[in-house]
Amino acid sequence: MGKVVKFFACAMLAVLLTGMLAQPARAQYNASPGFKISWALNPRTDANFRDVEYFGSSKVEVGMDFDRDGRREILFATDETLSPAGPDPGFLDVYLYEAAGNDQYEHVWHYTMPEGTNSFPALTYGDIDSDGRWEIYFGVPTINNPNKLFIFEQDDTGAFPANPTLTYDYGKDVALDFRPSGIKLDDVDGDGKIEIITQSRTGSRRELVVAQLTTPTLDEFAGFAVEFSAGEDLLGGGGPYDVDVADFDGDGLREIWYNTWDNFSFTIFEATGPDAYALQVDLNGLFPEVDPGSFNRHKLLFANVDADAALEAWFPMTNGVLYFLDNVSDVSTLTVDNFKRVGKFFNASSSAQGPRGADVGDIDRDGRFDIIVNTGNSETIHRIEYLGIGSPADSSSYEWSEILSSVGEPIDYWYPLRISPVDLDGDGLREVVNTNRYADDPSQP
């Protein structure tokens, strides 16, 4: 997987996109004035990838320096079941690449699941036992294997192992078909221990599981215990692809936000004490227009927009509409009226055609928030910059622009993307990394 594109605006802006775009196909990728493609990864020309026909990706993390060598990294998952003619079940991989110079990246590590699985793996990283050694968490919707979470911890040299340090089955029988689609690591309940928050997208049995390490350290003998779970009675509806943690109402108690792709639906739980969680609000079907859902696959877009010490949030949804949520003093009071329609960045005629990924950051480091969002198989990437003045609920408070488009065959299907929080390759410019679900043609990265 891996299309990486770098854009320059006023000689100060950089955007990096990773998907599966090959060098010969670059002519069909049209960057807006001041932008350019900086790097592309074609898995067919990289010996670190399996010799298969179908490639796709749906998850990426950027900006890490796991081995502390000063070279920033890109972590991503490949998923051959997502490509147009890909097999089902198919094979999943997780890859780590590292900057090797200006606009250059090289392979560091990867792991391939030894068996075919379902699609949409979850992926994140953290240091759950605070021992100074990073772990990579790969949530895999396995079929006949009871293990669903594959954890890789660094050794003392900073290298990740060839095989998982530890696997975890969430206490589920394999017949239950638990399918991790989102993972967060956070001390949600304030007990000083980091929890693993996992959502499962299994049809008719959507789940939320909060698990905690029961041993002092994470190693091959470590164990976990489930401290909270919720199921279909609260989480039913469409596909769940985003779960996040925040203290949105500023009461000192953190919440778990669980999005269900069902006409804009959210279920919010709050940690009321150690290992204790309570439902705050279950918002169902708030906006029926072209069935909006969140498909960021890494986080929701919480931010302190107006510097008032309280959080706000943006929701660029799959119907092409940007919504804004102003701060509230109690999340349990949230209703449809709190979510304001800011404007439309893309005319989606159906949820299948709509956007498939968004992130928020400050690409050009001008102190103003940038929201980036792609449009799936409509092959455009949009930038929505909040100008820092005026109401964030007013469309005139933003500059709306298209920064990249693709034309001609073969068609790409752009999937979740990230704004790097740091300059990845040391050239003084920040990047954006984009993934590509469709990469069946040899010319596609």
Buried (B, 14 or more C-beta within 10 A) or exposed (E): BBBBBBBBBEEBBBBBBBBBBBEEBBEBBBBBEEBBBBBBBBBBEBEBBEEBEBBBBBBBBBBBBBBEEEBBBBBBBBBBBBBBEBEEBBBBBBBBBBBEEEBEBEBBBBBEBEEBBBBBBBBBBBBBBEBEBBBBBBBBBBEEBBBBBBBBBBEEEBEBEEEBBBBBBBBBEBEBBBBBBBBBBBBBBEBEBBBBBBBBBBEEBBBBBBBBBEEEEBEEEBEBEBBBBBEEEBBBBBBBBBBBBBBBBBEEBBBBBBBBBBBBBBBBBBBEEEBEBEEBBBBBBBBEBBBBBBBBBBBBBBBEBBEEEBBBBBBBBBBBBBBBBBBBEEBEEBEEEBBBEBBBBBEBEEBEBBBBBBBBBBBBEEEBBBBBBBBBBBBBBBBBBBEBEEEBBEBEBBEBEBBBBBEEEBBBBBBBBBBBBEBBBEBEBBBBBBBBBBBBBEBBB
